[in-house]
Amino acid sequence: MSANPSEEPVDERVRRRLRELRTEQGLTLAQVAERASLDISTLSRLEAGKRRLALDHIPALAAALGVSADELLASSPGQDPRVRGRRRTHDGLTMWPLTHRGPAGGLHAYKIHISAQRRTPPGELAVHDGHEWIYVLDGHLRLLLGDDDFTIAAGEAVEFSTFRPHWFGAVDGPVELIAIFGPHGERLHLHA
């Protein structure tokens, strides 16, 4: 690859950006292929440079990755290490992103504030693919895992499979924590 991105051939740049964006979002080849209405082997060959990129691939691939065609065709943005995601609030949780959508295997870290009012679990606990890691910074976290009911104090960490029904909330006041979610957990906690 050339040192100057403007000298990089467009097809190489698009293949590189395709891999970068897919990895940043924690998406598999199969997921992007399905979203772009492409055969997975076609997408694999496009990424590997074993198939020529056609102009009609660009809009479908950009849409599958949730970016504009210009973003897919552009050089990679500069590497500013600061994470500038906006906070999101949903169902008593306020979440600040602590990671970029980078190559961490689709895992993302968040600082989370749990409102003191988030004390009552839903009728049905969530189950999804993945694993979650939580470290309590302040307060007492209530963690339901299947039929088990745990109180996690400040300075304690938990890790669990999200195939097990789960929910977390406050015990006796607000809670501050750091959590690491995979893509399924991120969607559940941010958009459920």
C-alpha positions in Angstrom: 0.0 0.0 0.0 1.3 3.5 -0.8 2.2 5.9 1.9 -0.1 8.5 0.3 -3.7 7.4 0.4 -4.6 9.5 -2.7 -2.1 7.2 -4.6 -3.9 4.1 -3.5 -6.0 2.6 -6.3 -9.7 3.0 -5.7 -10.5 -0.7 -5.8 -7.8 -1.4 -3.1 -9.1 1.5 -1.0 -12.7 0.3 -1.1 -11.6 -3.3 -0.2 -9.6 -2.0 2.7 -12.4 0.3 3.8 -14.9 -2.5 3.5 -12.9 -4.7 5.8 -12.2 -1.8 8.2 -15.9 -0.7 8.5 -17.1 -4.3 8.8 -14.6 -5.1 11.6 -15.3 -1.8 13.4 -19.0 -2.7 13.5 -18.3 -6.2 14.6 -20.1 -7.6 11.5 -19.4 -10.9 9.9 -19.1 -11.5 6.1 -22.4 -13.3 6.2 -24.2 -10.4 7.9 -22.8 -7.8 5.4 -23.5 -10.1 2.4 -27.1 -10.6 3.5 -27.6 -6.8 4.0 -26.1 -6.1 0.6 -28.0 -8.9 -1.1 -24.7 -10.5 -2.2 -23.5 -14.1 -2.0 -21.1 -14.5 0.9 -18.5 -16.0 -1.4 -18.8 -12.9 -3.7 -18.2 -10.6 -0.7 -15.3 -12.7 0.5 -13.7 -12.5 -2.9 -14.3 -8.8 -3.2 -12.6 -8.2 0.2 -9.7 -10.4 -0.7 -9.2 -8.8 -4.1 -10.0 -12.0 -6.0 -13.0 -10.5 -7.7 -13.2 -7.2 -9.4 -15.2 -4.5 -7.7 -18.1 -3.3 -9.9 -19.6 0.1 -9.6 -23.0 -1.4 -8.8 -21.5 -3.1 -5.7 -20.7 0.3 -4.0 -24.3 1.5 -3.1 -25.3 -1.9 -1.8 -22.1 -2.3 0.3 -22.3 1.2 1.7 -26.0 0.7 2.7 -25.1 -2.6 4.3 -22.5 -0.9 6.4 -24.7 2.1 7.2 -22.4 4.6 5.5 -22.6 6.8 2.4 -20.9 5.7 -0.8 -18.5 8.6 -0.3 -17.5 7.2 3.1 -16.8 3.8 1.6 -14.7 5.4 -1.2 -12.9 7.8 1.1 -9.5 7.3 2.7 -9.5 6.2 6.3 -10.0 9.1 8.7 -7.1 10.3 10.7 -6.3 8.3 13.9 -7.6 10.7 16.7 -7.5 8.5 19.8 -10.2 10.4 21.6 -13.6 8.7 21.8 -16.3 11.2 21.1 -19.5 9.2 21.0 -22.5 10.9 22.4 -24.2 9.6 25.6 -27.5 7.7 25.3 -30.2 7.3 27.8 -32.7 4.5 27.8 -34.8 2.7 30.4 -32.9 4.2 33.4 -29.5 3.7 31.9 -27.3 6.5 30.7 -24.3 5.1 28.7 -21.1 6.8 27.5 -19.0 5.0 24.9 -15.4 4.4 25.9 -14.3 2.7 22.8 -14.3 3.4 19.1 -16.0 1.0 16.7 -12.5 -0.6 16.3 -11.1 -4.1 15.8 -11.9 -5.4 19.4 -13.8 -8.3 18.0 -17.1 -6.3 18.0 -16.7 -5.6 21.8 -17.4 -2.1 23.1 -16.9 -0.6 26.5 -19.3 1.8 28.2 -19.4 3.8 31.4 -23.0 3.4 32.6 -25.0 5.4 35.2 -28.0 3.4 36.5 -30.8 5.6 37.9 -32.0 4.8 41.4 -35.5 4.3 39.9 -34.3 1.3 37.8 -35.2 -1.3 40.5 -38.0 -3.4 39.0 -36.9 -6.1 36.4 -39.1 -6.8 33.4 -41.5 -9.7 33.4 -39.1 -11.6 31.0 -35.4 -11.3 31.4 -33.2 -10.8 28.3 -31.4 -13.6 26.5 -29.0 -13.1 23.5 -25.8 -14.2 22.0 -22.6 -13.2 23.7 -20.9 -12.4 27.0 -20.9 -9.4 29.3 -18.4 -8.0 31.7 -19.3 -5.4 34.4 -17.1 -3.6 37.0 -19.0 -1.6 39.6 -17.4 1.8 40.3 -20.0 3.1 42.8 -23.2 2.0 44.4 -24.8 -1.5 44.6 -25.8 -3.3 41.4 -28.7 -5.8 41.4 -27.9 -8.5 38.9 -30.5 -11.2 38.0 -29.0 -14.2 36.3 -31.8 -16.8 35.7 -33.2 -17.6 39.1 -30.2 -16.1 41.0 -30.3 -12.6 42.5 -26.9 -11.0 43.2 -25.9 -7.7 44.8 -22.6 -6.5 43.4 -20.8 -3.9 45.4 -18.3 -1.1 44.3 -15.0 -2.7 43.4 -16.5 -6.0 42.3 -16.6 -7.4 38.8 -18.9 -9.9 37.2 -18.7 -11.8 33.9 -21.5 -14.0 32.5 -22.9 -15.6 29.4 -25.8 -13.7 28.0 -27.4 -17.0 26.9 -28.5 -17.0 30.5 -31.6 -14.8 31.2 -30.3 -11.5 32.8 -31.1 -8.0 33.9 -29.3 -5.4 36.0 -30.5 -2.4 38.0 -30.0 -0.4 41.2 -30.4 -1.7 44.8 -30.6 1.4 47.0 -29.4 4.3 45.0 -27.7 5.2 41.7 -25.0 2.9 40.3 -21.9 3.7 38.2 -20.2 1.0 36.3 -18.0 0.0 33.4 -19.4 -2.6 31.1 -18.1 -4.5 28.0 -20.8 -5.7 25.6 -20.7 -7.6 22.3 -22.9 -6.3 19.4 -26.0 -8.2 20.7 -25.8 -6.8 24.2 -25.1 -3.3 22.9 -28.3 -3.4 20.8 -30.3 -4.8 23.7 -29.2 -2.2 26.3 -29.1 0.8 23.9 -32.2 0.2 21.8 -34.5 -2.3 23.5 
